[in-house]
Amino acid sequence: AAIFARQSGSGTMADGEISFDDFLKVDIRVGTVSRAEPFPEARKPAIKLWVDFGPEIGERKTSAQITKYYAPEDLVGRQVVAVVNFPAKQIGKFMSECLVLGLDDGEGDTGIVLLGPDRAVPNGQRMH
């Protein structure tokens, strides 16, 4: 979901405008997927991920509805971008501890394309 939207044709920000200080409250970091496995118990097809965010944050787990483009075995070793300061959320019997970020593929279904750096960076680096 977008943080804010532009009003049609006006060039001004919609009511959802945030300040730079608000943006800085969202802690978005890079991490490497250390483990991935199917999540058959989820209501919608999903994959469980364990992501290493480096020594300061450590490993966090999450689930992601990314099965259109990704298989669990293809995700291990991949760097992803995630929000690490949301509260944990129970998803079935699985506790999600971060939110991996992705973009809708625009095809009107559940296709999500993961966000990640185009060059390797140290785990735990914060997005600027």
N, C-alpha and C positions, 0 to 999 in steps of 0.2 A: 504494500500500500504506500502511496506517496505521502510524504510528510506535509506537503502543501500543494495547492493547485492554483493556476492562474485563472482569473475570470475570463470568460470568452470575450475576446476582442478588446478588452479594456487595458491590458498590459499591467493591471494592478494585482496585488496578491489577494487571494481569497481570505476568508476569516481564519483559516488555519495557519496563517503566517507565524513563524517562530523567530525568536532572536538567536543570534549566534551563541549566546550563553546557553539557551535551551538545547541547541544542537550539541554543544560540548558535553551536556549531561548524558548523551547516548554514547556509551563506551563500545565502539566498534573496533574489533581487533582481527588480526589474521591468525589462523591456526592451521595445523596439518591434521588431516583425518588419520587417526592411528588405528581405528577399527570401524568396520561397517558390517551390518547384518540386516537381513530382511526383517520387517515388522508386520507379520501376518495378522496380528491381533488388532491392528489399527483399523478404524472405520474406512479410511481411504488408503489406497496403496502407499506405503511409506518405507523408509529405510532408517534404522537406528544408526546414529553416528557418534563416535567418540572423537573429540577434537583436542589436540594438544596445543595450548596457547602459551607454552613456554613456562619458565620457572615461577614467574610472578603470579600467574593465574592458574596454571596447571591444566589438567585434562577436564573437559566438560562434556556431557552427553546431551544429545538432542535427537529428535526425529524430524524427518523432512519428507514431504510428498514430492519426491524427485525421480520417481521410477520410470517416467517416460524416456528420459535421456541417460539415466545412470543405473548401473548395477553395483551392488555392494563391493564386489571385488575390484571394480575400476576406481573406487573412491579412495582407497587406502594410499596415503602418500600425497594426495592432492591438497593444495592449500585453498582454504575457503575464508570468507569474511563473515563475521557473526557479531551480533550484539551480545555482550557478556554481562551486562548489568540489569537485565530484566529479572524479576523474581522467578524462581523455579516453578514449573507448571506440570501437573500430573496429566499424562496422556495415557489413559488405560492404566496398565500396571507399570508404566515407564515414566520416570521423572525427567523432564526436559530442563536443562540448566543453561541453555543459551539459544539464540535464534540465528540459524544460518540464513544468510541473505541470498536472494536470487531474483530473477526477472521472469515475468510471464513471457512465453514465446510468441504471444500474439495470435495464436491459432484457435483461441476460444475453448481450449480444453484445459487439462491440468499440467501442461508442459511448463516446467520451471527450469531455467538455466541458472546454474550457480554463479555467484560473483566470486572472483578471486584475483590476485595480482597476476600480471602478465610476466613477471620475473619473480624468482624466489626471494623472499624476505624473511628475516628472523621471526619465528613464532612469537606472538604477543605484541607485535608492532601495532600501534594505534592508527586508525584512519585519520587523516588530516583533511 
